[in-house]
Amino acid sequence: MKRGSGFSLHVTVVIAAIAFIYFSTVFVFIDQWFGLWSSPGMLNAVFFTVVAVMCISNYALAMYTDPGQAPSSFVPDVEDPDNIVHEIKRKGGDLRYCQKCSLYKPPRAHHCRICNRCILRMDHHCVWMNNCVGHANYKIFFIFVMYAVVACIYSLVLLAGSITIDSPKDDQQSEGSYSVVYIISGLILVPLSLALGFFLCWHFYLIMQNKTTIEYQEGVRAMCVAEKGGYVYSHPYDLGAYENLIAVLGPNVLCWLFPSTKHIDSGLRFRTSFDNVPRTPVSK
């Protein structure tokens, strides 16, 4: 698996931020508000620790899980009656072929110039994970973002509560010594909560449309071209909201909050809305 260099400044920043937020939340915000060893203090500490562990474990899994590489043996079978849609180049109408990898691209695959390979169902290359987000780790990535949003909002509520609500600890000198922690935490948590919240909503929208970030951008261009020609563009992989949702998160609702990926297949073929109609090329 080819990724970036062994050391990543972006990953180091993420790990440092997670560690700082966790320790400030548990040992400052919860301790100042409830008292860490009180019943509500311990309960909040346990709940926040569970969320933090889920966030960190999913981050590590998303970072180290191979998103899926287009195999060198892949050749699109245009005569296969079960494979209705074949993606073609926007210019020339030929089957999509990667000149850098010297292989045909499976549907929804794209070449990542950073990883220097073709990634199956590529969404984007994430510098904060030093890895591509693709077919095999997209759900894990989405679950990580979800837990990160929950952790940030939870920490922000505890921060606000520990400042505004009377604490059982009335030691003003102790509260003053934590002023730097409160300021730094606020500067991290407020923009991070907003950014990750928007990011989570964006990817939930993409999941409901069964699109990747790249396919959304391509769809905007295709829609403009279609409108000029008097046609209506339809995303070929949109199966309906529920089918789109289980295609990413899996058919078992109980597993949606966990990084299980047993439901995904090889990533070389995907169901389309044209499965029951005559063969139709899709320009890419």
PETABEL-V10181 format. One record per pair of residues at least 12 apart in sequence whose C-alpha atoms are under 7 Angstrom apart, sorted by the first residue. I is the first residue (numbers start at 1). J is the second residue. Records with the same first field share a line. If there is no record, write none. Layout:
I = J + J
This chain:
1 = 66
2 = 115
3 = 115 + 130 + 131
4 = 114 + 115 + 130
8 = 130
10 = 127 + 128
11 = 128 + 129 + 130
21 = 185
24 = 181
25 = 155
26 = 45
29 = 158 + 159 + 162
30 = 158
32 = 162 + 167 + 169
33 = 161 + 162 + 167 + 168
34 = 167 + 168
35 = 168
51 = 147 + 151
52 = 151
54 = 147
55 = 144 + 147 + 148
58 = 140 + 143 + 144 + 259
59 = 141 + 144
61 = 140
62 = 137 + 140 + 141
63 = 129 + 130 + 131
65 = 137
66 = 136 + 137
67 = 119 + 120 + 132 + 133 + 134 + 135 + 136 + 137
68 = 119 + 120 + 134 + 135 + 136
69 = 117 + 118 + 119 + 120
70 = 105 + 106 + 118 + 119 + 120
72 = 103
74 = 104
75 = 104
84 = 274 + 275 + 278 + 279 + 280
85 = 279 + 280 + 281 + 282
86 = 281 + 282
87 = 107 + 281 + 282 + 283 + 284
88 = 281 + 282 + 283 + 284
89 = 283 + 284
90 = 283 + 284
101 = 117
106 = 268
107 = 268 + 269
108 = 120 + 121 + 122
109 = 121 + 122
110 = 122
119 = 134
120 = 134 + 135 + 267
121 = 134 + 135
122 = 134 + 135
123 = 212 + 213 + 214
124 = 213
135 = 267
139 = 248 + 249 + 259
140 = 259
143 = 257 + 259
145 = 196 + 200
146 = 200
149 = 193 + 196 + 197
152 = 189 + 193
153 = 193
156 = 189
207 = 244 + 245
208 = 241 + 244 + 245
209 = 238 + 241 + 244
210 = 237 + 238 + 244
236 = 272 + 273 + 274
237 = 271 + 272 + 273
238 = 272 + 273
239 = 272 + 273
250 = 263
